[in-house]
């Protein structure tokens, strides 16, 4: 009887072990990670992943060790499954953006007939003083929304979210619109539409697709012009300077384009 009881306990232990596998990490440095998360940019501020989950498929159980946001590329119907917690069903719109605290593991399950695509941005520093502005990116009320619209032929800039370290802005460039940005400590661009972007007049244009990302280094004045036939949308994650930074021109601008291929 004692032998049977011991065998039953061993079977139960093996069963529980099989049901809760160890989470895999996300790729970083030379360390490989969860195969649906493709590392695109890694620096002192962020790790940026292009994520694609086929229809009716799911990621492996993977660990998020840092605070992060994700930006949905197209509509999505997914389940967020955290071990030992109720599953959460999410119906997302194109461009929908959410902030999440790190320190947990989960599986993302795609319920749709279309691929689930997003850009996931892990912040390598803890994010404090969270403040929604024009959009509910984190839990909490909306704050002051100072939206700018320069009119036909111009651009729309809308602050969505802010922390002590960074601010997230939505930018829509109308056809032929020009945009100049002074970057104090680095800025990540996330592309939401098919577009063609020119850094300065006379330079070759760059074709961009949803999910493309590029990093603008510190102390840069960035000049952009949308030469696509339609408006194009971007999310800008601008990191704040901790001290007065001398802004100067940089020859590295479009050398920092990074794409999902």
C-alpha positions in Angstrom: 0.0 0.0 0.0 2.9 2.3 0.9 4.6 1.5 -2.4 1.4 2.4 -4.4 1.1 5.7 -2.5 4.7 6.6 -3.3 4.2 5.7 -6.9 1.0 7.8 -7.1 2.9 10.8 -5.6 5.7 10.4 -8.1 3.3 10.3 -11.0 1.5 13.4 -9.7 4.9 15.2 -9.3 5.9 14.3 -12.9 2.5 15.4 -14.2 2.7 18.8 -12.5 6.2 19.3 -13.8 5.1 18.5 -17.3 2.2 21.0 -17.0 4.3 23.9 -15.9 7.5 24.1 -18.0 10.3 26.5 -17.2 9.8 29.8 -19.1 12.3 30.6 -21.8 14.0 34.0 -21.9 13.7 36.6 -24.7 16.8 36.9 -26.9 19.5 39.3 -25.7 23.1 39.7 -26.6 24.2 36.3 -27.9 21.6 34.4 -25.9 18.8 32.9 -28.1 15.2 33.2 -26.9 11.5 32.6 -27.5 11.4 32.0 -31.3 8.4 34.3 -32.1 10.2 37.3 -30.6 12.9 38.6 -33.1 15.4 40.9 -31.5 15.9 44.0 -33.7 17.5 46.7 -31.5 19.4 46.4 -28.2 21.2 49.3 -26.5 21.5 50.8 -23.0 17.8 51.8 -23.0 15.8 49.1 -24.7 15.5 45.7 -26.3 13.1 45.9 -29.2 11.4 42.7 -30.7 9.3 42.2 -33.8 6.8 39.5 -32.8 4.7 37.4 -35.1 2.5 34.5 -34.1 0.8 32.5 -36.9 -3.0 32.0 -36.9 -4.3 29.7 -34.1 -0.7 29.3 -32.8 0.9 30.4 -29.6 4.2 31.5 -28.2 6.3 29.4 -25.8 6.0 30.2 -22.1 8.5 33.1 -21.9 9.8 35.5 -19.2 9.5 39.2 -19.2 12.2 40.4 -16.8 11.7 44.1 -17.5 8.8 46.6 -17.8 7.7 46.8 -21.4 5.1 48.1 -23.9 3.7 46.3 -26.9 2.3 48.0 -30.0 -0.3 45.9 -32.0 0.3 45.9 -35.8 -3.2 45.4 -37.2 -6.3 44.1 -35.3 -5.8 41.1 -33.0 -7.7 38.6 -31.0 -5.4 37.0 -28.4 -5.3 35.3 -25.0 -2.8 36.3 -22.4 -2.1 33.2 -20.3 -0.1 33.6 -17.1 0.5 30.4 -15.1 -1.8 30.0 -12.1 -3.8 33.1 -13.0 -7.1 33.5 -15.0 -6.6 33.9 -18.7 -7.2 37.3 -20.2 -8.9 37.7 -23.6 -7.7 40.8 -25.5 -9.3 42.2 -28.7 -6.8 44.8 -29.9 -7.0 47.6 -32.5 -4.3 48.5 -35.0 -1.7 50.6 -33.2 -3.1 49.9 -29.7 -0.3 50.3 -27.2 -0.1 49.0 -23.6 2.4 49.2 -20.8 3.0 46.2 -18.6 5.2 45.7 -15.5 7.9 43.0 -15.9 8.7 40.1 -13.6 6.3 37.4 -14.9 6.0 34.7 -17.5 3.2 34.1 -20.0 2.0 32.6 -23.2 0.4 34.7 -26.0 -2.2 32.6 -27.8 -3.5 33.8 -31.2 -7.3 33.1 -31.7 -7.4 34.8 -35.1 -7.3 33.6 -38.7 -4.6 36.2 -39.3 -1.1 36.4 -37.8 -0.7 38.3 -34.5 2.0 40.9 -35.1 3.4 43.4 -32.6 6.4 45.3 -31.6 7.5 44.6 -28.0 9.8 47.1 -26.3 11.5 46.1 -23.1 12.9 49.0 -21.0 16.2 48.1 -19.3 15.6 50.6 -16.5 12.6 50.4 -14.2 9.9 52.9 -15.2 8.6 55.3 -12.5 6.0 58.1 -12.4 3.7 56.6 -15.0 1.3 59.2 -16.6 -1.3 58.6 -19.3 -1.7 61.7 -21.5 -3.9 61.4 -24.6 -4.2 57.6 -24.5 -4.7 54.9 -21.8 -1.4 53.1 -22.2 -1.2 52.1 -18.5 -3.9 51.7 -15.9 -5.2 55.1 -14.6 -6.9 58.2 -15.8 -6.0 60.3 -18.8 -3.9 63.4 -18.2 -3.3 66.6 -20.0 -3.5 66.1 -23.8 -1.6 68.8 -25.7 -2.3 67.7 -29.3 -0.6 69.6 -32.1 -2.0 69.8 -35.7 -0.1 71.9 -38.2 -2.9 71.7 -40.8 -3.0 70.4 -44.4 0.4 69.4 -45.7 1.7 69.2 -42.1 1.6 66.7 -39.3 -0.3 65.7 -36.2 1.6 65.1 -32.9 -0.1 63.6 -29.9 1.5 62.8 -26.5 0.2 59.4 -25.4 2.2 58.5 -22.3 5.1 59.6 -20.1 7.4 58.2 -17.4 10.3 59.7 -15.5 12.6 58.4 -18.2 10.7 58.7 -21.5 7.7 60.0 -23.4 5.6 58.2 -26.1 4.2 60.4 -28.9 1.9 59.5 -31.8 3.1 61.2 -35.0 1.1 61.3 -38.3 2.9 62.9 -41.3 0.6 63.9 -44.1 1.8 63.6 -47.7 4.9 65.8 -48.2 4.9 66.8 -44.6 8.2 67.7 -43.0 9.1 67.1 -39.4 12.2 68.2 -37.4 13.0 66.6 -34.1 15.8 67.5 -31.6 16.8 64.2 -29.8 18.4 64.7 -26.4 19.2 61.2 -25.3 17.9 58.8 -28.0 14.6 58.1 -29.7 13.0 54.9 -31.0 10.6 55.1 -34.0 8.0 52.4 -34.6 6.5 52.4 -38.1 2.8 51.8 -38.3 2.1 52.2 -42.0 3.6 51.5 -45.4 5.6 54.7 -46.1 8.5 56.3 -47.9 10.7 58.6 -45.8 13.4 61.0 -46.8 16.0 62.2 -44.3 16.9 65.4 -46.2 16.2 66.8 -49.6 18.4 65.1 -52.2 19.0 62.0 -50.2 17.6 58.6 -51.3 14.2 57.8 -49.9 13.7 54.7 -47.6 10.7 52.4 -47.9 9.2 51.4 -44.6 6.7 48.8 -43.5 4.5 48.3 -40.4 6.7 46.9 -37.7 10.0 48.5 -38.9 11.9 50.3 -36.2 14.9 52.6 -36.1 16.9 54.3 -33.4 17.9 57.9 -33.5 21.1 58.5 -31.4 21.5 61.2 -28.8 22.4 64.8 -29.8 20.8 64.6 -33.2 18.6 66.9 -35.2 16.4 64.7 -37.3 14.8 66.1 -40.5 12.1 63.9 -42.0 9.8 64.2 -45.0 7.0 61.8 -46.0 7.1 61.3 -49.7 4.6 58.5 -49.8 1.3 59.2 -51.6 -0.7 58.9 -48.3 -0.2 59.9 -44.7 2.0 57.7 -42.5 1.9 57.0 -38.7 4.7 56.4 -36.2 5.2 56.0 -32.5 8.1 57.9 -31.0 9.7 56.8 -27.8 11.9 59.7 -26.8 14.2 59.3 -23.8 14.8 62.3 -21.7 18.2 63.9 -21.0 19.5 63.8 -17.4 21.6 66.9 -18.1 21.7 69.7 -20.6 22.8 68.1 -23.8 24.4 69.9 -26.7 22.4 69.2 -29.8 24.4 68.9 -33.0 23.9 67.4 -36.5 24.8 63.7 -36.9 25.9 61.9 -40.0 24.4 58.7 -38.7 20.7 59.3 -39.2 19.4 56.8 -41.7 22.3 54.4 -41.0 20.2 53.5 -38.0 17.2 52.3 -39.8 16.4 48.8 -38.6 13.8 46.6 -40.3 12.1 43.3 -39.5 14.0 41.4 -42.2 
